[in-house]
Amino acid sequence: MFVSLFLLGLCAFFILQLKPPRPKNFPPGPPSLPLLGNLLHLNLENPLKDFERLRASYGNVYSLFIGSKPAVVINGFEAMKEAIVVKATDFAGRPQDLFINDVTQRKGVVMVDYGPMWREHRRFTLKTLRNFGLGKKSMEDRILEEIQHTVKTLEKNSGQTLSPQVMFHNAASNIICQVLFGKRYKYDDQTIKLIVRCFAEMTKIANGPWAMLYDSIPLIRHLPLPFNKAFENMEIFLSHARCLVNEHKKTRVSGEPRDFVDCYLDELENKNDESMFSEEQLRRISFDLYVAATDTTSNTLLTAFLYLMNYPHIQEQCQQEIDQVLEGKDRVTFEDRLSMPYMQAVIHEIQRLANTVPLSAFHCTTKDTDLMGYSIPKGTMIIQNLNSVLREEGQWTFPHEFNPENFLNEQGEFVKPEAFMPFSAGPRMCLGEGLARMELFLITVTLLRKFSFIWPEEAGKPDFTPVFGVTLTPKPYTMKVKLRSNH
Ligand code: HEM
Protein backbone atom coordinates (compact mmCIF):
# COMPACT_ATOMS: atom_id res chain seq x y z
CA MET A 1 0.00 0.00 0.00
CA PHE A 2 2.73 2.39 1.06
CA VAL A 3 4.79 1.49 -2.04
CA SER A 4 1.77 2.05 -4.35
CA LEU A 5 1.10 5.46 -2.83
CA PHE A 6 4.75 6.35 -3.16
CA LEU A 7 4.81 5.32 -6.83
CA LEU A 8 1.58 7.24 -7.52
CA GLY A 9 3.07 10.32 -5.87
CA LEU A 10 6.23 9.92 -7.94
CA CYS A 11 4.19 9.67 -11.18
CA ALA A 12 2.17 12.77 -10.23
CA PHE A 13 5.41 14.61 -9.51
CA PHE A 14 6.86 13.74 -12.95
CA ILE A 15 3.63 14.61 -14.76
CA LEU A 16 3.57 17.98 -13.03
CA GLN A 17 7.14 18.53 -14.23
CA LEU A 18 5.72 18.17 -17.75
CA LYS A 19 3.45 21.13 -17.15
CA PRO A 20 4.85 23.84 -19.39
CA PRO A 21 6.42 26.81 -17.62
CA ARG A 22 4.98 30.25 -18.39
CA PRO A 23 7.74 32.59 -19.59
CA LYS A 24 8.32 35.78 -17.58
CA ASN A 25 5.90 38.66 -18.35
CA PHE A 26 4.13 36.38 -20.83
CA PRO A 27 0.53 37.36 -21.73
CA PRO A 28 -2.00 36.00 -19.21
CA GLY A 29 -4.15 32.97 -19.96
CA PRO A 30 -6.13 30.14 -18.42
CA PRO A 31 -4.29 27.61 -16.22
CA SER A 32 -2.96 24.70 -18.27
CA LEU A 33 -2.66 20.94 -17.68
CA PRO A 34 0.45 18.81 -18.08
CA LEU A 35 0.71 17.23 -21.56
CA LEU A 36 -2.63 18.62 -22.75
CA GLY A 37 -2.01 22.30 -22.08
CA ASN A 38 -5.30 24.15 -22.68
CA LEU A 39 -6.78 21.65 -25.12
CA LEU A 40 -9.71 21.10 -22.74
CA HIS A 41 -10.52 24.84 -22.85
CA LEU A 42 -11.15 24.61 -26.58
CA ASN A 43 -13.90 22.98 -28.57
CA LEU A 44 -11.68 21.31 -31.17
CA GLU A 45 -14.56 21.20 -33.68
CA ASN A 46 -14.90 25.01 -33.52
CA PRO A 47 -12.81 27.03 -31.06
CA LEU A 48 -13.93 30.50 -32.27
CA LYS A 49 -16.43 31.05 -29.45
CA ASP A 50 -13.84 29.89 -26.89
CA PHE A 51 -11.36 32.41 -28.28
CA GLU A 52 -13.93 35.18 -27.75
CA ARG A 53 -14.72 33.96 -24.23
CA LEU A 54 -11.02 33.91 -23.31
CA ARG A 55 -10.62 37.40 -24.78
CA ALA A 56 -13.38 38.66 -22.48
CA SER A 57 -11.49 37.19 -19.47
CA TYR A 58 -7.85 37.91 -20.38
CA GLY A 59 -7.87 40.84 -22.83
CA ASN A 60 -6.72 41.37 -26.42
CA VAL A 61 -3.42 39.54 -26.04
CA TYR A 62 -3.57 36.28 -24.13
CA SER A 63 -1.76 32.97 -24.07
CA LEU A 64 -2.69 29.34 -24.44
CA PHE A 65 -0.75 26.10 -24.36
CA ILE A 66 -1.27 23.77 -27.30
CA GLY A 67 0.00 20.64 -25.57
CA SER A 68 3.23 21.88 -24.05
CA LYS A 69 3.77 24.59 -26.68
CA PRO A 70 3.00 28.19 -25.72
CA ALA A 71 0.90 30.22 -28.15
CA VAL A 72 -0.25 33.84 -28.06
CA VAL A 73 -3.67 34.81 -29.42
CA ILE A 74 -3.93 38.35 -30.82
CA ASN A 75 -7.31 40.11 -30.92
CA GLY A 76 -8.54 43.52 -32.03
CA PHE A 77 -7.12 46.00 -34.50
CA GLU A 78 -4.70 47.82 -32.18
CA ALA A 79 -2.79 44.73 -31.05
CA MET A 80 -2.98 43.13 -34.51
CA LYS A 81 -1.48 46.19 -36.18
CA GLU A 82 1.30 46.51 -33.60
CA ALA A 83 2.27 42.89 -34.16
CA ILE A 84 2.01 42.17 -37.87
CA VAL A 85 2.40 45.65 -39.38
CA VAL A 86 4.55 47.71 -36.98
CA LYS A 87 6.75 44.90 -35.65
CA ALA A 88 6.27 43.07 -38.92
CA THR A 89 9.37 40.88 -39.20
CA ASP A 90 9.34 39.99 -35.46
CA PHE A 91 6.03 38.23 -36.12
CA ALA A 92 6.63 36.97 -39.68
CA GLY A 93 7.80 33.42 -38.93
CA ARG A 94 5.79 30.20 -39.21
CA PRO A 95 5.83 27.46 -36.58
CA GLN A 96 7.83 24.46 -37.81
CA ASP A 97 6.67 21.66 -35.55
CA LEU A 98 3.09 21.11 -36.64
CA PHE A 99 1.28 18.40 -38.55
CA ILE A 100 1.06 20.67 -41.59
CA ASN A 101 4.88 21.19 -41.58
CA ASP A 102 5.43 17.45 -41.73
CA VAL A 103 2.88 17.05 -44.53
CA THR A 104 4.45 19.88 -46.58
CA GLN A 105 8.03 18.90 -45.62
CA ARG A 106 8.76 22.57 -44.80
CA LYS A 107 8.76 23.38 -48.53
CA GLY A 108 6.51 25.50 -50.78
CA VAL A 109 5.76 29.00 -49.48
CA VAL A 110 2.76 29.13 -47.14
CA MET A 111 4.24 27.29 -44.16
CA VAL A 112 7.91 28.01 -44.89
CA ASP A 113 9.64 29.91 -42.10
CA TYR A 114 10.74 33.51 -42.50
CA GLY A 115 14.10 33.34 -44.34
CA PRO A 116 15.74 33.30 -47.80
CA MET A 117 13.77 30.34 -49.21
CA TRP A 118 10.43 31.95 -48.33
CA ARG A 119 11.55 35.42 -49.47
CA GLU A 120 12.80 34.21 -52.89
CA HIS A 121 9.66 32.23 -53.58
CA ARG A 122 7.26 34.87 -52.34
CA ARG A 123 8.98 37.52 -54.48
CA PHE A 124 9.01 35.26 -57.54
CA THR A 125 5.33 34.30 -57.14
CA LEU A 126 4.15 37.87 -56.66
CA LYS A 127 6.12 39.00 -59.73
CA THR A 128 4.79 36.12 -61.81
CA LEU A 129 1.16 36.69 -60.84
CA ARG A 130 1.58 40.39 -61.63
CA ASN A 131 3.19 39.77 -65.04
CA PHE A 132 0.22 37.73 -66.18
CA GLY A 133 -1.51 41.09 -66.45
CA LEU A 134 0.94 41.93 -69.25
CA GLY A 135 1.38 38.52 -70.86
CA LYS A 136 -0.32 37.22 -73.98
CA LYS A 137 -3.26 35.84 -72.08
CA SER A 138 -3.95 38.12 -69.16
CA MET A 139 -5.22 37.04 -65.78
CA GLU A 140 -8.46 38.83 -66.59
CA ASP A 141 -8.93 36.79 -69.80
CA ARG A 142 -8.32 33.54 -67.90
CA ILE A 143 -10.95 34.45 -65.31
CA LEU A 144 -13.52 35.70 -67.83
CA GLU A 145 -13.11 32.53 -69.89
CA GLU A 146 -13.85 30.35 -66.89
CA ILE A 147 -16.88 32.46 -65.93
CA GLN A 148 -18.47 31.53 -69.25
CA HIS A 149 -18.65 27.92 -68.01
CA THR A 150 -20.40 29.08 -64.82
CA VAL A 151 -22.80 31.17 -66.92
CA LYS A 152 -23.62 28.12 -69.04
CA THR A 153 -24.37 26.04 -65.94
CA LEU A 154 -26.69 28.76 -64.65
CA GLU A 155 -28.40 29.24 -68.03
CA LYS A 156 -29.19 25.53 -68.13
CA ASN A 157 -30.76 25.84 -64.69
CA SER A 158 -32.65 29.09 -65.28
CA GLY A 159 -36.04 29.00 -63.54
CA GLN A 160 -34.88 26.15 -61.34
CA THR A 161 -33.15 25.59 -58.01
CA LEU A 162 -29.55 24.37 -57.79
CA SER A 163 -26.78 23.79 -55.24
CA PRO A 164 -23.97 26.20 -56.02
CA GLN A 165 -21.22 24.51 -53.94
CA VAL A 166 -19.63 22.39 -56.68
CA MET A 167 -20.12 25.08 -59.33
CA PHE A 168 -18.16 27.76 -57.41
CA HIS A 169 -15.54 25.26 -56.31
CA ASN A 170 -14.94 24.21 -59.91
CA ALA A 171 -14.69 27.82 -61.05
CA ALA A 172 -12.08 28.72 -58.40
CA SER A 173 -10.17 25.48 -59.00
CA ASN A 174 -10.06 25.96 -62.77
CA ILE A 175 -8.92 29.58 -62.52
CA ILE A 176 -5.89 28.67 -60.41
CA CYS A 177 -5.20 25.64 -62.66
CA GLN A 178 -5.20 28.02 -65.64
CA VAL A 179 -2.70 30.25 -63.86
CA LEU A 180 -0.46 27.41 -62.69
CA PHE A 181 -0.67 24.86 -65.48
CA GLY A 182 -2.41 26.71 -68.31
CA LYS A 183 -5.26 24.22 -68.37
CA ARG A 184 -8.79 23.81 -67.13
CA TYR A 185 -10.56 20.58 -66.33
CA LYS A 186 -14.01 19.52 -67.45
CA TYR A 187 -16.27 19.24 -64.42
CA ASP A 188 -16.47 15.45 -64.77
CA ASP A 189 -12.72 14.91 -65.38
CA GLN A 190 -11.54 11.90 -63.33
CA THR A 191 -8.09 13.35 -62.50
CA ILE A 192 -9.42 16.57 -61.05
CA LYS A 193 -12.09 14.62 -59.17
CA LEU A 194 -9.32 12.56 -57.55
CA ILE A 195 -7.28 15.67 -56.70
CA VAL A 196 -10.32 17.45 -55.25
CA ARG A 197 -11.11 14.37 -53.13
CA CYS A 198 -7.50 14.28 -51.86
CA PHE A 199 -7.65 17.95 -50.90
CA ALA A 200 -11.01 17.57 -49.19
CA GLU A 201 -9.66 14.69 -47.09
CA MET A 202 -6.47 16.54 -46.25
CA THR A 203 -8.34 19.68 -45.23
CA LYS A 204 -10.67 17.63 -43.08
CA ILE A 205 -7.75 15.98 -41.28
CA ALA A 206 -5.80 19.25 -40.93
CA ASN A 207 -8.90 20.95 -39.47
CA GLY A 208 -9.87 18.17 -37.16
CA PRO A 209 -8.94 16.72 -33.78
CA TRP A 210 -6.33 14.30 -35.23
CA ALA A 211 -4.08 17.13 -36.38
CA MET A 212 -4.55 18.86 -33.02
CA LEU A 213 -3.51 15.65 -31.21
CA TYR A 214 -0.55 15.20 -33.59
CA ASP A 215 0.58 18.76 -32.72
CA SER A 216 0.07 18.35 -28.99
CA ILE A 217 1.41 14.83 -28.33
CA PRO A 218 4.55 14.10 -30.42
CA LEU A 219 4.65 10.51 -29.08
CA ILE A 220 1.71 9.49 -31.29
CA ARG A 221 3.21 10.78 -34.56
CA HIS A 222 4.59 7.44 -35.72
CA LEU A 223 1.49 5.42 -34.90
CA PRO A 224 -0.78 4.15 -37.70
CA LEU A 225 -3.55 6.69 -36.99
CA PRO A 226 -5.98 8.42 -39.41
CA PHE A 227 -3.69 11.44 -39.95
CA ASN A 228 -1.43 9.23 -42.12
CA LYS A 229 -3.99 9.51 -44.92
CA ALA A 230 -2.92 13.15 -45.40
CA PHE A 231 0.66 12.06 -46.20
CA GLU A 232 -0.65 9.55 -48.78
CA ASN A 233 -2.82 12.21 -50.39
CA MET A 234 0.12 14.58 -50.61
CA GLU A 235 2.02 11.94 -52.60
CA ILE A 236 -0.93 11.61 -55.00
CA PHE A 237 -0.87 15.36 -55.68
CA LEU A 238 2.91 15.45 -56.09
CA SER A 239 2.92 12.67 -58.65
CA HIS A 240 0.15 14.46 -60.59
CA ALA A 241 2.22 17.68 -60.45
CA ARG A 242 5.29 15.73 -61.68
CA CYS A 243 3.35 14.62 -64.79
CA LEU A 244 2.21 18.17 -65.51
CA VAL A 245 5.73 19.58 -65.11
CA ASN A 246 7.14 16.87 -67.42
CA GLU A 247 4.53 17.72 -70.08
CA HIS A 248 5.54 21.38 -69.79
CA LYS A 249 9.20 20.51 -70.22
CA LYS A 250 8.41 18.78 -73.51
CA THR A 251 6.32 21.60 -74.98
CA ARG A 252 7.74 24.83 -73.55
CA VAL A 253 9.68 27.47 -75.47
CA SER A 254 12.35 28.97 -73.26
CA GLY A 255 11.64 32.65 -72.49
CA GLU A 256 8.02 32.44 -73.69
CA PRO A 257 6.15 31.28 -70.60
CA ARG A 258 2.52 30.24 -70.91
CA ASP A 259 1.82 29.86 -67.21
CA PHE A 260 3.37 29.70 -63.72
CA VAL A 261 5.12 26.35 -64.36
CA ASP A 262 6.83 27.72 -67.49
CA CYS A 263 7.92 30.85 -65.58
CA TYR A 264 9.43 28.64 -62.88
CA LEU A 265 11.20 26.43 -65.45
CA ASP A 266 12.67 29.58 -67.06
CA GLU A 267 13.90 30.61 -63.61
CA LEU A 268 15.45 27.16 -63.06
CA GLU A 269 17.23 27.39 -66.40
CA ASN A 270 18.85 30.69 -65.44
CA LYS A 271 19.43 30.01 -61.77
CA ASN A 272 22.74 30.77 -60.06
CA ASP A 273 24.48 28.52 -57.53
CA GLU A 274 22.88 30.07 -54.45
CA SER A 275 19.35 29.88 -55.84
CA MET A 276 16.87 27.82 -53.84
CA PHE A 277 14.69 27.02 -56.83
CA SER A 278 14.25 23.33 -57.59
CA GLU A 279 11.77 21.05 -59.30
CA GLU A 280 10.61 19.70 -55.99
CA GLN A 281 9.96 23.26 -54.81
CA LEU A 282 7.95 23.83 -57.99
CA ARG A 283 5.69 20.86 -57.21
CA ARG A 284 5.31 21.94 -53.58
CA ILE A 285 4.58 25.57 -54.37
CA SER A 286 1.98 24.48 -56.94
CA PHE A 287 0.32 22.54 -54.14
CA ASP A 288 0.37 25.58 -51.84
CA LEU A 289 -1.04 27.94 -54.44
CA TYR A 290 -3.76 25.51 -55.50
CA VAL A 291 -4.86 24.93 -51.89
CA ALA A 292 -4.59 28.58 -50.88
CA ALA A 293 -6.63 29.74 -53.88
CA THR A 294 -9.48 27.26 -54.13
CA ASP A 295 -11.55 26.99 -50.94
CA THR A 296 -10.88 30.60 -49.93
CA THR A 297 -12.31 31.99 -53.15
CA SER A 298 -15.18 29.55 -53.53
CA ASN A 299 -16.29 29.94 -49.89
CA THR A 300 -16.28 33.72 -50.26
CA LEU A 301 -18.44 33.39 -53.39
CA LEU A 302 -20.83 31.08 -51.55
CA THR A 303 -21.12 33.64 -48.75
CA ALA A 304 -21.68 36.39 -51.31
CA PHE A 305 -24.68 34.69 -52.91
CA LEU A 306 -26.11 33.60 -49.56
CA TYR A 307 -26.25 37.27 -48.46
CA LEU A 308 -27.28 38.69 -51.84
CA MET A 309 -30.29 36.36 -51.99
CA ASN A 310 -31.37 37.24 -48.49
CA TYR A 311 -30.91 40.99 -48.94
CA PRO A 312 -32.71 41.38 -52.30
CA HIS A 313 -32.74 45.19 -52.10
CA ILE A 314 -28.91 45.13 -51.97
CA GLN A 315 -28.80 42.70 -54.91
CA GLU A 316 -31.08 45.04 -56.91
CA GLN A 317 -29.00 48.10 -56.08
CA CYS A 318 -25.88 46.26 -57.33
CA GLN A 319 -27.69 45.37 -60.55
CA GLN A 320 -28.75 48.97 -61.10
CA GLU A 321 -25.15 50.14 -60.79
CA ILE A 322 -23.89 47.33 -63.03
CA ASP A 323 -26.49 48.06 -65.75
CA GLN A 324 -25.65 51.73 -65.70
CA VAL A 325 -21.87 51.40 -65.82
CA LEU A 326 -21.75 48.54 -68.33
CA GLU A 327 -24.42 49.86 -70.70
CA GLY A 328 -23.37 49.08 -74.28
CA LYS A 329 -20.39 46.96 -73.20
CA ASP A 330 -20.36 43.23 -73.82
CA ARG A 331 -18.30 42.35 -70.76
CA VAL A 332 -17.01 43.73 -67.51
CA THR A 333 -13.33 44.56 -66.93
CA PHE A 334 -11.54 44.83 -63.58
CA GLU A 335 -11.01 48.52 -64.36
CA ASP A 336 -14.80 49.03 -64.17
CA ARG A 337 -14.64 48.63 -60.39
CA LEU A 338 -13.42 52.22 -60.21
CA SER A 339 -16.85 53.37 -61.46
CA MET A 340 -18.76 51.00 -59.16
CA PRO A 341 -18.41 52.19 -55.56
CA TYR A 342 -21.53 50.38 -54.38
CA MET A 343 -20.51 47.03 -55.88
CA GLN A 344 -17.04 47.43 -54.35
CA ALA A 345 -18.60 48.19 -50.96
CA VAL A 346 -20.84 45.12 -51.21
CA ILE A 347 -17.95 42.77 -52.08
CA HIS A 348 -15.82 44.14 -49.24
CA GLU A 349 -18.75 43.87 -46.81
CA ILE A 350 -19.21 40.25 -47.87
CA GLN A 351 -15.53 39.54 -47.24
CA ARG A 352 -15.77 41.24 -43.85
CA LEU A 353 -18.64 39.00 -42.76
CA ALA A 354 -17.40 35.88 -44.55
CA ASN A 355 -14.25 35.99 -42.37
CA THR A 356 -13.02 33.27 -44.70
CA VAL A 357 -9.71 32.44 -42.97
CA PRO A 358 -10.73 33.18 -39.37
CA LEU A 359 -7.43 32.39 -37.64
CA SER A 360 -5.20 33.33 -40.61
CA ALA A 361 -2.25 30.94 -40.99
CA PHE A 362 -0.35 30.50 -37.71
CA HIS A 363 2.64 32.80 -37.33
CA CYS A 364 5.67 32.51 -35.09
CA THR A 365 7.99 35.09 -33.54
CA THR A 366 11.38 35.30 -35.23
CA LYS A 367 13.11 36.84 -32.17
CA ASP A 368 12.40 37.83 -28.57
CA THR A 369 9.93 40.67 -28.84
CA ASP A 370 7.09 42.42 -27.02
CA LEU A 371 3.48 43.23 -27.72
CA MET A 372 1.17 45.61 -25.83
CA GLY A 373 3.63 45.55 -22.92
CA TYR A 374 4.01 41.74 -22.70
CA SER A 375 7.21 39.84 -23.50
CA ILE A 376 7.04 37.12 -26.15
CA PRO A 377 10.08 34.87 -26.62
CA LYS A 378 11.45 33.85 -30.04
CA GLY A 379 9.70 30.80 -31.46
CA THR A 380 6.29 31.43 -29.83
CA MET A 381 3.32 30.42 -31.94
CA ILE A 382 1.07 33.37 -32.84
CA ILE A 383 -2.64 32.96 -33.60
CA GLN A 384 -4.33 35.92 -35.28
CA ASN A 385 -8.03 36.11 -34.47
CA LEU A 386 -9.00 38.01 -37.65
CA ASN A 387 -12.69 37.81 -36.78
CA SER A 388 -12.04 39.99 -33.72
CA VAL A 389 -10.85 42.77 -36.06
CA LEU A 390 -13.41 42.31 -38.82
CA ARG A 391 -16.31 42.73 -36.37
CA GLU A 392 -14.70 44.97 -33.78
CA GLU A 393 -16.92 47.64 -32.25
CA GLY A 394 -15.38 51.06 -32.79
CA GLN A 395 -13.80 50.05 -36.11
CA TRP A 396 -17.02 49.70 -38.09
CA THR A 397 -20.19 51.79 -38.32
CA PHE A 398 -22.30 48.62 -38.33
CA PRO A 399 -20.02 45.87 -36.94
CA HIS A 400 -22.71 43.22 -36.53
CA GLU A 401 -24.89 43.81 -39.61
CA PHE A 402 -24.57 43.11 -43.31
CA ASN A 403 -24.40 46.72 -44.42
CA PRO A 404 -22.34 48.02 -47.39
CA GLU A 405 -22.33 51.46 -45.73
CA ASN A 406 -19.40 50.16 -43.70
CA PHE A 407 -17.39 50.90 -46.87
CA LEU A 408 -19.09 54.08 -48.16
CA ASN A 409 -18.55 57.68 -47.09
CA GLU A 410 -21.23 60.37 -47.00
CA GLN A 411 -20.67 61.15 -50.68
CA GLY A 412 -21.33 57.50 -51.57
CA GLU A 413 -17.65 56.96 -52.41
CA PHE A 414 -15.92 53.67 -51.65
CA VAL A 415 -13.58 53.78 -48.63
CA LYS A 416 -11.59 50.93 -47.09
CA PRO A 417 -11.03 51.13 -43.31
CA GLU A 418 -7.64 49.89 -42.07
CA ALA A 419 -9.38 47.18 -40.05
CA PHE A 420 -10.37 45.41 -43.29
CA MET A 421 -7.99 42.48 -42.90
CA PRO A 422 -9.49 39.31 -44.42
CA PHE A 423 -6.16 38.82 -46.24
CA SER A 424 -4.23 39.61 -43.02
CA ALA A 425 -1.50 42.31 -43.31
CA GLY A 426 2.27 42.75 -43.07
CA PRO A 427 4.99 40.69 -44.78
CA ARG A 428 3.02 37.40 -44.67
CA MET A 429 -0.16 38.94 -46.04
CA CYS A 430 -2.00 36.79 -48.60
CA LEU A 431 0.01 36.88 -51.78
CA GLY A 432 -3.02 36.00 -53.91
CA GLU A 433 -4.97 39.09 -52.81
CA GLY A 434 -4.80 40.66 -56.28
CA LEU A 435 -6.01 37.51 -58.00
CA ALA A 436 -8.74 36.90 -55.40
CA ARG A 437 -10.08 40.45 -55.64
CA MET A 438 -10.16 40.23 -59.43
CA GLU A 439 -12.01 36.91 -59.31
CA LEU A 440 -14.57 38.10 -56.75
CA PHE A 441 -15.32 41.26 -58.72
CA LEU A 442 -15.48 39.75 -62.21
CA ILE A 443 -17.53 36.71 -61.16
CA THR A 444 -20.03 38.57 -58.98
CA VAL A 445 -20.60 41.36 -61.51
CA THR A 446 -20.92 39.02 -64.52
CA LEU A 447 -23.43 36.79 -62.72
CA LEU A 448 -25.51 39.62 -61.23
CA ARG A 449 -25.66 41.32 -64.62
CA LYS A 450 -27.16 38.28 -66.26
CA PHE A 451 -29.16 36.57 -63.51
CA SER A 452 -31.28 37.21 -60.45
CA PHE A 453 -30.69 34.95 -57.47
CA ILE A 454 -33.63 34.10 -55.25
CA TRP A 455 -33.72 32.37 -51.88
CA PRO A 456 -36.12 29.41 -52.43
CA GLU A 457 -39.33 29.72 -50.40
CA GLU A 458 -39.10 26.10 -49.30
CA ALA A 459 -35.61 26.72 -47.83
CA GLY A 460 -37.11 28.41 -44.76
CA LYS A 461 -35.11 30.90 -42.70
CA PRO A 462 -31.46 31.24 -43.81
CA ASP A 463 -28.74 30.15 -41.40
CA PHE A 464 -25.76 32.48 -41.72
CA THR A 465 -23.62 30.60 -39.17
CA PRO A 466 -20.68 29.08 -41.08
CA VAL A 467 -19.06 25.68 -40.59
CA PHE A 468 -15.62 26.03 -38.96
CA GLY A 469 -12.36 24.97 -40.64
CA VAL A 470 -9.10 26.57 -41.82
CA THR A 471 -11.62 28.33 -44.06
CA LEU A 472 -15.18 29.05 -42.97
CA THR A 473 -17.84 27.58 -45.27
CA PRO A 474 -21.52 28.55 -45.38
CA LYS A 475 -23.80 25.61 -44.54
CA PRO A 476 -24.91 23.97 -47.83
CA TYR A 477 -27.82 25.86 -49.40
CA THR A 478 -29.72 25.98 -52.66
CA MET A 479 -30.40 28.97 -54.90
CA LYS A 480 -33.12 29.73 -57.42
CA VAL A 481 -31.74 31.34 -60.55
CA LYS A 482 -33.61 33.42 -63.16
CA LEU A 483 -32.33 35.06 -66.32
CA ARG A 484 -32.91 38.80 -65.97
CA SER A 485 -35.45 40.21 -68.43
CA ASN A 486 -32.90 42.47 -70.21
CA HIS A 487 -30.78 39.36 -70.99
C1 HEM B 1 -10.91 35.39 -50.83
C2 HEM B 1 -9.81 34.73 -51.03
C3 HEM B 1 -8.63 34.65 -50.08
C4 HEM B 1 -8.53 34.95 -48.75
C5 HEM B 1 -9.62 35.47 -47.82
C6 HEM B 1 -7.16 34.68 -48.35
C7 HEM B 1 -6.67 34.88 -47.08
C8 HEM B 1 -5.38 34.59 -46.69
C9 HEM B 1 -4.87 34.74 -45.35
C10 HEM B 1 -5.65 35.25 -44.16
C11 HEM B 1 -3.57 34.33 -45.36
C12 HEM B 1 -2.61 34.26 -44.17
C13 HEM B 1 -1.77 35.50 -44.10
C14 HEM B 1 -0.86 35.52 -42.90
O1 HEM B 1 -0.32 34.49 -42.53
O2 HEM B 1 -0.70 36.60 -42.30
C15 HEM B 1 -3.24 33.94 -46.72
C16 HEM B 1 -2.00 33.50 -47.11
C17 HEM B 1 -1.70 33.12 -48.40
N1 HEM B 1 -2.54 33.14 -49.49
FE1 HEM B 1 -4.46 33.76 -49.49
N2 HEM B 1 -6.47 34.21 -49.44
C18 HEM B 1 -7.32 34.19 -50.53
C19 HEM B 1 -7.01 33.81 -51.81
C20 HEM B 1 -5.76 33.42 -52.26
C21 HEM B 1 -5.42 33.10 -53.62
C22 HEM B 1 -6.38 33.21 -54.82
C23 HEM B 1 -4.12 32.69 -53.62
C24 HEM B 1 -3.29 32.20 -54.80
C25 HEM B 1 -2.70 32.82 -55.66
C26 HEM B 1 -3.63 32.79 -52.26
C27 HEM B 1 -2.34 32.49 -51.85
C28 HEM B 1 -1.86 32.64 -50.57
C29 HEM B 1 -0.49 32.32 -50.17
C30 HEM B 1 0.59 31.72 -51.05
C31 HEM B 1 -0.39 32.64 -48.81
C32 HEM B 1 0.85 32.50 -47.92
C33 HEM B 1 1.66 33.79 -47.96
C34 HEM B 1 2.96 33.71 -47.16
O3 HEM B 1 3.07 32.90 -46.26
O4 HEM B 1 3.87 34.50 -47.46
N3 HEM B 1 -4.65 33.23 -51.46
N4 HEM B 1 -4.35 34.10 -47.51
Boltz pocket constraint, residues with backbone or C-beta under 6 A from the ligand:
constraints:
  - pocket:
      binder: B
      contacts: [[A, 109], [A, 110], [A, 111], [A, 112], [A, 122], [A, 288], [A, 289], [A, 292], [A, 293], [A, 294], [A, 296], [A, 297], [A, 300], [A, 356], [A, 357], [A, 360], [A, 361], [A, 362], [A, 363], [A, 421], [A, 422], [A, 423], [A, 424], [A, 425], [A, 427], [A, 428], [A, 429], [A, 430], [A, 431], [A, 432], [A, 433], [A, 435], [A, 436]]
      max_distance: 6.0
